[in-house]
Each structure stands twice: as C-alpha cells, then as structure tokens.
C-alpha cells in the first residue's frame, strides 16, 4: 500500500453535538503560551530587583547561539490538581552553543523559588532522556530551592522520581556525554547534587550559593549563625571546598565561560547526513486535515498492516529526507 495521500474531504454538513473537542484550539494554545512566557509580574520584580538576577529566558539568550531554539514541554504544569505551575517551574529545550546541539535545563526561580514539583522532575527527566538517546551535550542553569517539600512524598521514592535526575547524570558521564552547569542562584538540598556531578561548573559571585542545608537550618541544628556566602558562596566553593570549577563575577561572564568550556570539550556529534527531499504536496498550515499528507516528503506513505487493526494507521515515510 503505497499511498499518494489526497487532500482532506470538505465538510458536508453540520457537526454533531459532540464533534468539538474540549482540547485547546490553536488560538487558545498560543494565548496560553504567551501567558506562561509572561510569568508572574510581582515574582519577576522580586527576582530581578531584589535578588539582582536575570530571568531564565534572558539567561538562555546570553548562553545560546543567536538562532531559534526548540522549547520542550512548555505546557507542563498547567492546571494541575495542586495548582498552576507555569512551564513546570523550569525551561528545557534544544539549541546550539558554539555550533553544537545541546539540551538545556534552566530553573525558573520566579515560580516557587525554582523548587521542583513532581511535574518539574518529569520534565527534567524527559529532557535528559532526549540527551541520552541523541548523545547531546547537556547544560544545567541551576537556581532552585530543591524539592517542593509539601509534595515530597511524590518526588523521592519511586524509580522515575527525583533521584533519577542524578542517576541519569551518572549514566551520561559514563557514556562520555559532556555536562556543564551554572550555579546562578540558590542551589539548595537536592538541587546541589546536580552541578557537582557535571564535568565542569561555573558559579556566579554574590548570586550563586550551594549547600544541602541553608543558614536557617544550620542555626536550628547547631545554633551557629552563618551567612549564605560563608556557607556556600562562590569564593568558598572555588577556593576552599573545590566543589566548583570556575568563578564568575557576573552572569554575563558565567555564560561566556560556559561557551568557552564547550568550545574546548573536544566533543563532536556525528555529521548530519543531508539528503534532497520533496516538499509535502499540501500545506502544513492545514494540519487539521490529513496530518500525514502535510508532514511527509512528497506525501508518500507506505502503510503497514493496512487491513489489520484499522483504528490505527502505521507505516513508513520520509520527513525532510
């Protein structure tokens, strides 16, 4: 069954009462995406003015090459039983740094201090899975208070919960897939494991801190009064503990440092094979019609098991060669 897929049939009558799906339409999805990107204005002011930190998207603009990137899972965290967690409190995606394809994971500290919800863990694990399957260099921008403790019972104990993030880091290290991290804010509890397990790490002075338990916990446990800088600041970790590798006096310097690190990693992806291909015969703007005919080269599709299990269409085709 080698199909030359036809254009979709025209509607020939009014739809039934259940024809409209409850799912978001394209316009609704675009509006929701813009709302998620805009974020909480009060939290943004607190983040940028009081804490003197950049927003996650501004960090990515400074880190990535000047070309579009693919954001992953932007609607994760929307309308959950425990509330709306915009973009699951973290940005993940695929972009280029110094010409190399990379997977990035950046906490958004304007959403509950960058703490990880169950959906945020799932989003991070999905990004790591993509990095492992495609052998893509990974970059973590860490600005997080660790696990969101009111939901800790759903974060820690299972195979695909929080600890899996660090397991994946170890697997990528064994596979010789480079990982680089920037401590660009609070990096507390579980969030502190992530940068220390990467190949190279940068910390931003007066902004980045890293410790398992912060000053209030130290005070409660030992009675000692100590500042975040003394306990886990940039100078402590680059000069005394040796946990982190590179000291940056500003965020701009930190992302320049990451680009320099990546340019010296001696890591190359397999060359991409370029193949000439035919454009689909029908416009991709009409995806609500026959989807396959608007995605695959020449709209040519070789169906597999056409007569069996007819509620499912399976087969083989080319997409951009």
Secondary structure, 3 states (H helix, E strand, C coil): CEEECCCCCCCCCCCCCCCCCCCCCHHHHHHHHHHHHHCCHHHHHHHHHHCCCCCHHHHHHHHCCCCCCEEECCCCCCCECCECCHHHHEEEEEEEECCEEEEEEEECCCCHHHCECHHHHHHHHHHHHHHHHHCCEEEEEEEECCECHHHHHHCCCCCCCCHHHHHHHHHHHHCCCCEEEEEEEEEECHHHHHHHCCCEEEEECCCCEEECCCHHHHHHHHCCCCCHHHHHCHHHHHHHCCCCCEEECCHHHHHHHHHHHHHCCCCCCCCCCCCCCCCCCCCHHHCCCCCHHHCCHHHEEEEECCCCCCCCCEEECCCCC
